[in-house]
Amino acid sequence: MKIIGAGFGRTGTMSLAVALEQLGYAPCYHMLEVFKHPSHIKKWQAAADGGPIDWVDFLNDYQAGLDYPLAAFYKELMAAFPNAKVILTVRAAQGWYESTRQTIYQGTVMPDWILRLLPGFRGMKRMIQATIWTRIFQDRFEDKAHAINVFESHTEDVKGFVPPERLLVFDVRDGWKPLCDFLEVPIPDRPFPHINDRKFTQRGYRLARIAPILIILALGLLALLFQTCVG
């Protein structure tokens, strides 16, 4: 792993992930990888529980990694990948909190009955709770003042912990130049990717909530049609 993202979710991590892959740092680990590989849930849960994790064995196939839950373990990852550079994505704290509350936080407060319909993801809710809301926010994310204090303290902690020559504090609105200068690569002849806006993410979480219901209704309709045909 050549790049470790220390920024919280909703600080432009998806846009940065796409940008890094366009620069050749592919594949890039992001929370979406957990949905692609449900077996990773147990790995992250074990890390949250304090168990020994072979980070190199786990993530060595990725050239970069960022977003939750990875950002919660940036210090451990720096030790495992001592030559990796660190990128801290940032944004205004108030906007970050509202965006997180209306997207990630709402999306992970998912009813248990839905998760029971998805056997491979039964540990997902517990893992997210352990790695994000408990480990980072001490189960107090709904306390806005506390959450914002954690966010701002994390920014200062990263700046103090990571050697300056290994760290880029990055606002994705600044585009390619600071990122490419830091990585010492040419600036691509294309616009910097800006994706995963709040409305798009909210629609995705709403779909995730109603999809199991639609599946149940579809199965019920098929059963009714089958009974009608055989009857």
N, C-alpha and C positions, 0 to 999 in steps of 0.2 A: 504494500500500500504506500503510495507516494504522497497522498494528500488526505489529511484528516480534517473534517469539518467540525468545529466546536460550537457553531451557532445553533440556537434553538429552532424548532420548527416554526414556520410562518415568518421567517426572516429572509425569504427568497431562496430557500434551499433547493426547491425543485428547479427553479431557473438556473441556479448554479450547477446542479447536477447535469442538466442538459448542456450547459456551456462547457463544463469539463469534458464531457464525452465528445463534444465537437472538437475540442482541443487535443483529443487522443487519449484522455484518461478514462478509458472504458475497459470493463464496466465500472460504474460508480454505484456504491451502495447507498440506498435510501430506504426509508420505511416501506416503500412499495415492494422492496425485495423480500420483506417478511411475508407479504401476501403471495408472492410468487413461490416462496420456499417455506411453507408452514413448519418444516423441521427446525427452522431457525428460532422459533418461539421458545423452545426449551433452552437453547443456548443463551438467549438474552435473559430468560428467567433465572437461569443458574448464575449469570453475572450479577443480577440484582440481588440474589440471595447470598452473594459473597463467595460463591464456589470458584474453584480454579478453572480458568478458561484459557485454552491455547489459542490466543488471538491470531497468531500467524496461521495456524491450521484452519481456523474459521474464516478468516477474511483475506487470505493471501492471494486469492484469485481476483480480488478487486483492486484497481489502481487508485481509487479514491472512495471516500465514504463520508456521509454527512447526514444531517437531520436526526430526529429521534429514531430509535433509542441510542444510536451510536454516539451522539454528542454528549450524552451523560457519562461516557466513559473515555473522554478524550485523553485524560492523563494516562490511563492504562494503555491506551492505543499508542500514545507517544513512546512509552517504554518498550512496547512490542515492535514498533516500527521507528527506530531512532533517527532514521534519515528522512522521515516524512515531514513535509511542510504542513502548517496549520492555517486554515482559513476560518476566521470568525465573522460570520454574517451578522449584520446589525441593522436595526431600524428603530424608529421612535418607540419608546416603551408603551405609551398609551395605545398607539395603533396596533402594536404587536399583541397587547393583551386582548383587545376587542376582537381582533382577527382570530386569535387562538380560541377564545371563549366561544365564538360563533361557528367554529369549524372543528378543529381537532378535539376540543373538549366535549362538544356535543356529540361528535361522531363516535367517541369511545365510550360514552355512557349508553351502551347498547343493551337491550333487554336480554337476560340470560336465555330465554326460550328461543330467541333467534340463534344464539350461538350453539344451542343444542342441535340445531338442524345442520350445522356445519362442523362435523366431527374434527376435521383437521385444524380448526381454529378455536377449539374450546379453551385453550390456554391463552389466547390472544388478549382477552380483556384483563386477566390477572397480570400478564406480562407488561402490558401498557401501564396498568396501575402501578406496578412495582418500579418500572424503569423511569417513568415520567412523573406521574402525579405524586408518588411517595418519595422516590429518591431525590428528585429535583425540588419539588414544591412542598414537601412534608405534608401531603394531603390537605393543603390549604389553598389550592388554586383559586377557589371561589372568593377568597379574600383578596380583592384586587390590589390593595396596598402591599400585602405580603408578596403576591406573585410578581408585581413590578419590582419590588426590592430584590427578589431573587434574580430576576432577569438582569437588572443593572449590576448586581453584585457578581453575577456570573461573567459579565463582560469584563469587569475589572480583574476578576480572578484569572481569566484567560490571559489578559494583557500582562499580568504580573508573573504568571507561571511559564509562559512560552517565551523562549529566547527571541528577541526582536527580529533577528535575521531569519527566523523560521515562521514568523507570523505575518499574516495579512488581515487587517481589519477591513471588511469589505461590505459596502452597500451596493446591492445589485443595480441600483439606479445609475451607478457610475460607469457601468458597461465594461467593455473589454479591456481598456488600457491598463488600469491598475492590476487587474487579474493577470493579464499577459506579461506585464512588466515583472510582476512577482514570480511568475513561473518561467520567465525568460523564454517565451515562445512568441511567434509572430501573431499579430492581430488578424483574425479571420476577416475575409471580405464578405461579411454577412452581419445582419443586425444581432445584437445580443438578445438571447431568448428571454422573454418575460412572460411566464405562464403561471398557471395555478392561482389565478385570482380568487378572491373570496367567494364570489357568487358561483364560480365553477365548482369550487370545493364543496360548498354547501349543497349544491345539486347532487354531487356525488354521494355525500353522506345520506341525503334524503333517499336516494335510490337504494343505497345499501340497506336502509331501514325497511323499505317496503318490498324489496325484492323477495325475501322469504315468504311474505304474505301472498304475493302474486304467484309464487311457485305452488304454494298450498292450494290456492284457488284453482290453478291450472290442473293440478293433479286431481282435485275433487271433480272438476268438470270432465276430465278424461275418464275417471271411474264411473261417473254417471252415464256418459256416452257408451262405455263398455257394457254396463248393466242393461242399457236400453237395447243395444245390439244383440246381446245374447238372450235377452228376455223375449 
